[in-house]
């Protein structure tokens, strides 16, 4: 029972804290590109940089998709299903959190990703967009 | 079946024969459609369904394997099992893709013939709002071709332009006219489609042609011989679809602001000097999305016409004239369709769809109602 209570508190806390991510999100890359390229990359229309995603259930991803791509997760899933099964684009890789994304973009000059916390961005990276 | 089995083995060998390093990079994915339907009237028939509840006509499962041979070269095969083919496994797509530049790629192999806006993802019900694509327009009997396709993406201002040029051949058993399968062969098929995407609006045009269309109808073989015997060889040759010029043109749009959507397509198909009528097809669709569900409606129409019928198909023998008219009457399609559907998102990657479609055949005055439900998913 105690475990259940702890679990419920954690779930509630994570749900309540989710919107807090939204104000602080940034899209980062070593390469400087315009903000207009971000939706093209994440909608599978452009391969100018290699985009990486966070997991589907992540609140940051949800905020990123709604604010910068203007689409819901369900819309994007349908969109990518179409691309994937018709050979038009390969789904983007998924990494499990901010740190993994930062590591990826720091090691890949052609990489681009988004994270929840602006303060983690170092001098080596450009902020392409905020959300 | 023999072909599909050979193709399956070929595709499997292709995948298994890859260097182990490539095998590790194989990405597996898949999709499916479990659909059931029945018509409301005891004599009603529509889209392969009749008055008995049936799961077979539209149920399908597909598995896709994609392997990277290098940064730029990938091989993809899509194996599919359809209820309408007794769940025999077949190769739906099998192609090599070479990424020429960031914006241009070349596909070679067995590919989807991109006649319509949703041709590419025709089997992936999850990718569109309908339970099935509108049958008033999506009615060409073959879906695939073997050949090459070049795809290009360009960005001009706020527009995205997708262009695809294709060349190849179609060889398939199709249902044409009656119930027997006919052999369809289209050689020297070339064409293109181009889409312009501006924010939520997608506009598309398509054009394809071939100078060598052959769709053999076994049912009319005897008729053709009889016509030649009475000296009406010119009528026989007008009737036959053999080495004839065929063309297809389509135009369409889809506007989707994620709150609501509206779209339409119009297509025109012609096979000169053949029994195949000039086919004009259209639909218009609109819908509204809510939190976890959506509601939509579609109106469709087919409007076929035998061009210059009197001039081309007048036979000096009244009895044969009757048979000729019957054949021509059987291939002409003049019907209207209306459907309403409701979709529920049941899980990420799975949707439940319910659809009621009403069809009205203007020639036979027959009216049919089909009720169907489906779960469509991707993984």
Boltz contact constraints between the chains, C-beta under 6 A:
constraints:
  - contact:
      token1: [A, 45]
      token2: [B, 153]
      max_distance: 6.0
  - contact:
      token1: [A, 45]
      token2: [B, 160]
      max_distance: 6.0
  - contact:
      token1: [A, 47]
      token2: [B, 102]
      max_distance: 6.0
  - contact:
      token1: [A, 48]
      token2: [B, 102]
      max_distance: 6.0
  - contact:
      token1: [A, 74]
      token2: [B, 345]
      max_distance: 6.0
  - contact:
      token1: [A, 75]
      token2: [B, 258]
      max_distance: 6.0
  - contact:
      token1: [A, 78]
      token2: [B, 127]
      max_distance: 6.0
  - contact:
      token1: [A, 81]
      token2: [B, 124]
      max_distance: 6.0
  - contact:
      token1: [A, 81]
      token2: [B, 126]
      max_distance: 6.0
  - contact:
      token1: [A, 81]
      token2: [B, 127]
      max_distance: 6.0
  - contact:
      token1: [A, 81]
      token2: [B, 378]
      max_distance: 6.0
  - contact:
      token1: [A, 82]
      token2: [B, 121]
      max_distance: 6.0
  - contact:
      token1: [A, 82]
      token2: [B, 127]
      max_distance: 6.0
  - contact:
      token1: [A, 85]
      token2: [B, 121]
      max_distance: 6.0
  - contact:
      token1: [A, 85]
      token2: [B, 124]
      max_distance: 6.0
  - contact:
      token1: [A, 86]
      token2: [B, 120]
      max_distance: 6.0
  - contact:
      token1: [A, 86]
      token2: [B, 121]
      max_distance: 6.0
  - contact:
      token1: [A, 87]
      token2: [B, 76]
      max_distance: 6.0
  - contact:
      token1: [A, 87]
      token2: [B, 97]
      max_distance: 6.0
  - contact:
      token1: [A, 87]
      token2: [B, 107]
      max_distance: 6.0
